[in-house]
Amino acid sequence: MGILRFLLALSVIASHASGIGIPFPDEKPYPMWAMSLIDGRQSVALFYIISGFYMAMVLNTKYKEKTLIFYSNRFLRLWPTYIIALILACVFTPVASNIIKNLSDCGILTKSYVLLSNLFILGTDSFWLVSIDNCKLHYFPAFINATSNGYSFLVNQPVFSISIEMIFYLMAPFIVKSLRNTWIYFFIGVLYFYYFILSGNFNIIYQYHLFPSSFIYFAMGSLAWHYSKDKNFELTQKKTLIIFAGCIALLFSHTILPMLILLCFTIMVPKLFELTKNSKTDRLIGELSYPLYIVHFPVLTYLWNTGTHQTYIGLICFSITLCISIVIHFLVEKPIDKLRQRSFLN
């Protein structure tokens, strides 16, 4: 599972850097990673499925009666590494100084919204839905409106998906402990997609950036855990045909990935977890996926600003980010993980 998470993070880097390749002498990049069918957004959707699986597992076992500790440990898992990425962005790119400059004449509420969201992650997903014009905040989604500028107030743009993760963590103890609630959560996600399709307002903002678009993915991962632990559940021919028919119907819901691919991936996750759960090497590789994901954009922004040649930028970005991620893992994440485990035992 760890290698899979690493490769998904790598595909996000490749997507933002327009590829990761070893350049030939004629400066045409040779594709090192054959991930042409998985772009950054699709990788994030698959990350959500994996997250749903893990959260269902820990909330039904390790944290079953320890919701507050679950919340604190999730925060400690995400925030310290993010802060390092935030510091790197502030020091080595002009993004933060530009944001502060653009907010200089704004009121305390707008400044607080931008600065606190950037500092604590939660709420950054909304930046793709709003615009700040003349220091006034209003609903004006990106992609639908070419002049929307809300996302430009994010110091580290990919962080919006971490905000979506955090919102799910807040909800998860009330959802994934119950198979019934998990199914309800899933079908709310399905209805959400159909609403925007039938209303004619379907757009990548509603398909990807708005929080309810993630319901299907988190729920599928959680359902995968529940049924992998249900000894009475048998995937009979009849059930398989029903699931297949349901997936055909859901193909019209226009998620980031076709439902048949999501189904195959979801079925694979519990099996892959069982296969790799005792591998320390796989776990180490997987632990690098989060710092890779959250650190790469400041690195990439720095390389863009220094005029790094497009042929080399993906490989250089990955190499630098990997080195930083290894340092963060051993000097920051591992000590904090010991603190998290100590808080759990207490």
Order of alpha helices (4+ residues) and beta strands (2+ residues): alpha-beta-beta-alpha-alpha-alpha-alpha-beta-beta-alpha-alpha-alpha-alpha-alpha-alpha-alpha-alpha-alpha
